[in-house]
Amino acid sequence: MASNGILGNNMKLKNALVYKPNTAGWILTISFISMTFIPRSLDDTMFVDGLAYAAIARNMSHGLGSFWQPHFADSFWLTFNNRCPFFCEHPPLMFGMQAALFWLFGDTTFVENFYNLLVLVATVLLLSGVWRLLLRDNDFVRKQTWFPVMMWYGLRVVWWSMPNNLLDSTMAVFCLASVCLQLKAFEKNRQTFYLLVSAGMIVCAGLTKGPVGLFPIAFPLLYGFVYERRELITALLRSLALFLTVALIFSMILLNAPAWVLLSNYFEGQVVSALLGHREKVSNDWTAHFYLARLLFFNIVPHLAILLVLKLIGKRLKLEGTIRQSSKKLGALALLTSALIVLPMLASVKQGDYYLMPAMPFVGLFFAAITVDVVQAIFSRITVVSWTIMVGMSVLLVCTMAYKLLHQDRDPTFEIANDLAQIIPSGSKIYLPASISMCSEIHTPFQRYAGLSIAFNAGETDYSFLDNPEKCVLDSLRRTGEYRLTALRHGAFLAVRGRER
């Protein structure tokens, strides 16, 4: 009896150690996400596109513009945005959702940061869900939901984009939700319900950032090719059902006149113009088409290095041939899905780093699938050492986060915009010198934080912004007696015409 008790205790200890990778993995993953997400959410620095989207949502919540007629400002730095009297650069769904948060919480930077957090949490949950749905024959690997999340968030474009309030991150959530619902449909009796909701998610993705969000329509075909080759007709019918449902929903939306005006102008001015090369270009030669492909390669270099290290460790521990069939299939599906998303975008020379965001969950799934079995085998051999290393790395990441929070760099334009907000009434225009009049880095923070539009003619407004002016310029303005000069931070000045001294 005593020996049985000792044996039982040893088995419990062994089981506890075996399952520690999941706990230690989540500690490591959450620490890395916190280190890259929290300081950048609190430094009042955001990419210009995210600032513009936050300003549009804030304006919408204040009654400036509407869902189908979004309003950024009375000025815009891109000459492409002249097709309609409102902001028709993108579909409006994200603006509408964020506007609801502005309505709830008021005009505060908490809103866009909280929204980014919601997008992050939703992506983590959905990515974990897809992992569990596709790995059923190995309970241990199935429980390592931290692993695909870490492989996803470890891609540089991901941890750069997530705190930046980008349309692509929101679209990726809807696409991932559609895939997750489809996987449920493939294994459940309620196929029709899950496929209908999945189609709704595809529509939401399209209403967030256009055609690139429609790729989940083809996902049943990819799934059928990898998992159900004998039932490709069924897979084709599923994709056809999704296509018809999405087309029907969009047709009903376009019957609404304001929706038609916005979406048709968006499609012609953004999608068609980009395909014809009439929009922004990453370069002026043929290599522009491969910008995203090159960027994707540079993003996965660390993952390739991890693969190499794991291969060397596996060879040392004689772990060759440990990748299971289910992991191989998941890797193949993730690779095909990534290609389905990225390859069509190469047709245009208008490309940006964050365009990769909808593909990144599947890139993360691919690398997680082809390495997880080796990682499991390594943990089973050196469990305590591996667990200790992961916890030690987590502590280092948390310390790095604390250091970043204590030594934050502030955005000068944010501080200047806040100074202007104390002087100039919201809704006013401010003149910029010609050399900086088309700088998006000024348009967006001035509108987001001070509610200011840019005047391209000094006669349109009494307010003029001077960035680091020379002393002779200031003296000249003072001598006219028409301007009151106010010093702003970072060497800038505001010249107010026709105001008492």
JOBEL-V786239 format. One line per field, one symbol per residue. psi: psi as a letter, one per 40 degrees, with the letter a starting at -180 (. if undefined). A space follows every 50 residues. Layout:
# JOBEL-V786239
psi = ???
This chain:
# JOBEL-V786239
psi = ddddddddddddddddddeddddddddddddddddedddeeeefhiiddd dddddddddddeehaadegihcieiiehedfedieahfdiiedddddddd ddddeagieddddddddddddddddddddddddeheehddddefeddddd ddeehdddedddeefiddddddddddddddddddddeidfdddddddddd ddddddedfaddeedededddddddddgdefddddddddddddddddddd dddedhdddddddddddddddddddefeaiidieadeddeddddddddde ddddddddddddddddefeifehiddddddddddddddddddddeedieg iidededddddddddddddeeddddddddddfdddddddddddddddddd dddddefihihddddddddddedhhieiihhiiddedfhdedddddddee fhihhehdeeiehhhhhfiiddddddddddeeihhhhiifeiihhhifii .
